[in-house]
């Protein structure tokens, strides 16, 4: 899952980036509102962490423009502005959540997992299709009685497919979800990850649709 982080404070931005990458998310980090607006228009992300006190274009204005353009991308505000009026304004402008600085990284990740669950249409902390289950907090996949701890990239790929069971994701779409701007992508990286997942969970877990991409069926 690919996250856009919009934060001008270097120390906070580095800490959040490390925490997200350690939790298997790809991160694109920008430091001003205008660059963020271009990134939203030109790149595919699954969620945004948005500071409000940004140079060039403040967070509230950016949020307004994103929502006015019809973009429903999940947005979590991260701000030191802790007044009730600020929190209400941010949510009324279209933010999905509001997290006040300073915060624990565990809470930030939990808020993100909650948004992922809503994207997948599930209230449970587990994504699944009936036979295969993926625990978002432990990075564990379970099929039948087999339970497997996944690597970060294996988890990210399986999560991308389970968020849209029955839908085909191409190689390019999977690469966009798994790798940030500063990560090199080898030509066979997706094939390597899928081979590893099939070896751990069974050959039929992920289906190849020739010439189109890969999918996990809605039901086994």
WOTA-V106884 format. One line per field, one symbol per residue. phi: phi as a letter, one per 20 degrees, with the letter a starting at -180 (. if undefined). Layout:
phi=???
This chain:
phi=.dddddbeefffffffgfffffendecddcdbfffffffffdcecdacdcfeedfmbffffgfgffffenedggcdfcbefdfgfffffffffpfeabdeffcefffgfffffffffffemceffceacoddccefedmddccmeecceefgfffffffgfffcfndedfgfffffedcegedfdffdffgfffgffffedofefdeedgncqcbdffcf
